[in-house]
Amino acid sequence: IVQRLDVGTTGLMTIAKSELAYSRLKQAFRDRTVHKVYHAIVQGHPDPSSGTIAAPIARHPKAEFNFTVANDGKPSVTHYETLEAFPSASLLEIVLETGRTHQIRVHFSVFKHPLLGDTMYGADPTLASRLQIDRQWLHAMRLSFMHPTSGEEVSFESSYSSDLAAVLQRLQSN
């Protein structure tokens, strides 16, 4: 496994078939040449509706499995654009410039727009219950990179899982 997803996140992951492919793909992630696009539903409406969050991320000092924005953290950059706004939430397209653990979840939580269903990072459990979601609404939508052996650019896209699609449909019909 070259790159993994947070527990509860659906979509594309990168897995290598050989040691050579693994080392080249790992280097591509380190060099930030892999283009990663996610879709997320966040609570509320980000203002501005598109932009960049550049805030360093570190382990949370009091919660063993959580992360937080901290001056001594690793540089982390998240670009976002609102695709659709609903009364209580917004569907965003997110492009990661860096790839820190829980980066999207931490950035939007600190930005006061936690991911729908992400109670670990401050999401409203009542809203999650009403929309029938028991995990964060986060999907790794697209990945593009240079193939590790042929050198050709490859792109992959993934549809929403059935439970995420159902939540989105509930939001669209309200």
C-alpha angles and dihedrals in degrees: 000000000000099000128006137199129238115264106273095026117115132202139054127005129178119240124175125218096206141026090250093052090046094053093045093048092047088052091049089055091047090049089048093233093129112096109220122189124184134181119215137171111221129189114258128354120302113228113236094037091221132023148102131289111204108179129138116246127214138164112284109255094222106027112064098207099034132088131208143185109271135163090237093050129108117275110268128183126187124180119198142180128189111240098178135000125212129184094268105016147024133226109225136190109217129194117195119215090180128025111222123162109274089357098149092042094049096044095051093042091054088044086058094248106099118188114269108266095011099125090162087070101037106281118157107258091202092059091045090051093048091051091042100238124137100184138037116295097236128134130182096225107174139013126186127179144138110279107252096231108022096039091222119135111253128190131192131190131193130201121229117272114254095256093051091046089052092052091049090050091051090052092048093050096050 
